[in-house]
C-alpha cells in the first residue's frame, strides 16, 4: 500500500463536452516497393479477402472504457488517504488504453435495493480519475466517504477482487496545451480531482508553458487531500502556485483561514483577461459563494459571487 502512494506521488494524472470518438477508418490502395518496381495491392470484393478498413478497425487501439455500456473493473487495492477519504485502484487489461481525455470523468453505479416491479435499482455517481490516463492497466479514484453517502459507502465496502460498474468517459473541459497563458483554480474538498488531472497534464508536458494558480479550501488541515503530492509538485515546478485555506485551522497552521475571500482571489488568481481561465469545483455552498452554481439544465450558467465582483465573465470561468 505504501508503494501505491509512492507511485501516485510520482504519477502525472492527465485527464471533462462530449464523448470520445472512435478511431477513423481509412480505405486506400497499399503500395509496396518490390525488386525496384512498384506493385499496387488492391482489396477487392471476395469471400476470401479481408477488407483493409476491417483490418484497421481490428488493429485500432481499443479502450477499456465504453461510453454506452457498463463495464466491470476489478478493485486491485485501496488505501486510506485521509481520515474520511480512500484511494481506490481498479485494474484492466494493460494491452488497451483506458480511453480518457483531459479533463473527463467516469460514471459509476452500484445496486441499491429493488423497485416495485422487483427490478434492481442503482445509485449512480460521477468521479474523476486522478491517475495518468496513459497508465497501463489501472486507474485511481479518490473518494470521500460520507456516513450517509450511498455510493461512497458502497466504495468503502469494496474489497480487493470486488468489481465496480463503470461507464464513460464524459468529457467536461477539453484541455489542450497552452490554450491559456494562466489558469486559476478554486477547489473545495474532493473538488481537487479534476484540477489535479489538469495540473498533471500540464506539468508532464515540457512544451506546455501554462502557469497554474490553485486556491484549495478545506474544513481543516487534516481534510486536505493529497497535500504531500501537491506540495512536491509546487516545489519542483515554478509554474505552479498553491494557496491553502481552512475553516478550522490548528495552532500551527500557516496558510489561509476561513472561506475563500475576495482578497484571496485577487492575490491568488490571474487577473481577468482573454489569456486567463478560472476553473471551479467544490461543494454547492462554495460554488455559490465563488462563481455561482451551474444552471438547472447543467449548462455553465451565469457567473456570480466573488468572481463576478472581480470582473470575470462567462468565457473566463469554467464550472465542473
Order of alpha helices (4+ residues) and beta strands (2+ residues): alpha-beta-beta-alpha-beta-beta-beta-beta-beta-alpha-beta-beta-alpha-beta-alpha-beta-beta-alpha-beta-alpha-alpha-beta
